[in-house]
Amino acid sequence: MLKLLRSQGMNSDHLDQVTHALIISHMHYALPAWCGFLTTDLRNKIEGLLKILKRSGYLKEHICFFQIYALMDLVQPEVAPFDLPTPNIPP
């Protein structure tokens, strides 16, 4: 689809927006679910895809996997069990 849009004369600014909408946004959406299952090899494949998108002119600037990870607020402070409010149950 990106090749088709470029062949029909879409400029690089719009191609960047479409790439973010189609590919990067899907990574943002799916990252919380599959982040824990990623191996180094799979992360390298994602990095390779992002480099190809940049080299092909679909992205204006290089985005790496860890930038996408950093944009997600995945690292939430752990809530200790003792920090949770205890129900007020009479004995």
Secondary structure per residue as TSV (DSSP state, phi and psi in degrees):
chain	resnum	aa	ss	phi	psi
A	1	M	-	360.0	-41.1
A	2	L	H	-64.0	-39.0
A	3	K	H	-63.2	-41.4
A	4	L	H	-62.2	-44.8
A	5	L	H	-64.1	-39.8
A	6	R	H	-67.8	-39.8
A	7	S	H	-67.3	-23.6
A	8	Q	T	-89.3	6.0
A	9	G	T	98.4	14.3
A	10	M	-	-68.5	135.3
A	11	N	-	-77.8	169.6
A	12	S	H	-67.5	-30.8
A	13	D	H	-63.9	-44.4
A	14	H	H	-71.3	-35.4
A	15	L	H	-62.1	-38.3
A	16	D	H	-62.8	-42.6
A	17	Q	H	-65.4	-41.7
A	18	V	H	-66.4	-39.9
A	19	T	H	-63.2	-42.3
A	20	H	I	-63.6	-41.0
A	21	A	I	-68.2	-38.2
A	22	L	I	-88.1	-39.7
A	23	I	I	-107.3	-54.9
A	24	I	I	-64.8	-40.2
A	25	S	H	-65.1	-34.5
A	26	H	H	-66.9	-36.8
A	27	M	H	-64.9	-42.1
A	28	H	H	-59.4	-42.8
A	29	Y	H	-67.2	-42.5
A	30	A	H	-86.8	-16.7
A	31	L	H	-55.6	-44.2
A	32	P	H	-60.8	-31.6
A	33	A	H	-79.0	-38.9
A	34	W	H	-112.0	3.6
A	35	C	G	-61.3	-40.1
A	36	G	G	-69.8	-17.3
A	37	F	G	-96.8	-2.6
A	38	L	-	-75.8	130.3
A	39	T	-	-93.5	171.4
A	40	T	H	-60.8	-38.2
A	41	D	H	-62.6	-43.5
A	42	L	H	-67.6	-38.2
A	43	R	H	-63.3	-38.3
A	44	N	H	-65.4	-35.5
A	45	K	H	-66.4	-39.2
A	46	I	H	-64.8	-42.6
A	47	E	H	-59.0	-41.5
A	48	G	H	-61.9	-42.5
A	49	L	H	-61.4	-44.0
A	50	L	H	-65.0	-36.9
A	51	K	H	-67.4	-39.5
A	52	I	H	-64.0	-41.4
A	53	L	H	-62.1	-39.9
A	54	K	H	-68.7	-47.4
A	55	R	H	-63.1	-33.9
A	56	S	T	-79.7	-8.1
A	57	G	T	91.4	11.1
A	58	Y	S	-84.0	-23.3
A	59	L	-	-116.8	140.1
A	60	K	S	-74.5	-42.1
A	61	E	S	-127.6	153.0
A	62	H	-	-70.4	133.9
A	63	I	-	-117.5	130.4
A	64	C	-	-105.1	165.8
A	65	F	H	-57.7	-40.8
A	66	F	H	-70.3	-23.9
A	67	Q	H	-69.7	-39.9
A	68	I	H	-65.3	-41.1
A	69	Y	H	-63.0	-41.1
A	70	A	H	-67.8	-31.2
A	71	L	H	-70.1	-25.2
A	72	M	S	-81.1	142.4
A	73	D	-	-90.8	63.2
A	74	L	-	-79.4	-30.7
A	75	V	-	-85.7	92.0
A	76	Q	-	-95.9	142.8
A	77	P	-	-62.6	134.8
A	78	E	-	-68.2	134.8
A	79	V	-	-95.9	116.4
A	80	A	-	-72.7	147.4
A	81	P	G	-57.1	-31.4
A	82	F	G	-77.0	-11.9
A	83	D	G	-84.3	-15.2
A	84	L	S	-75.5	143.6
A	85	P	-	-66.4	134.6
A	86	T	-	-88.3	138.5
A	87	P	-	-65.5	146.9
A	88	N	-	-90.2	82.4
A	89	I	-	-105.2	124.9
A	90	P	-	-68.3	148.6
A	91	P	-	-68.4	360.0
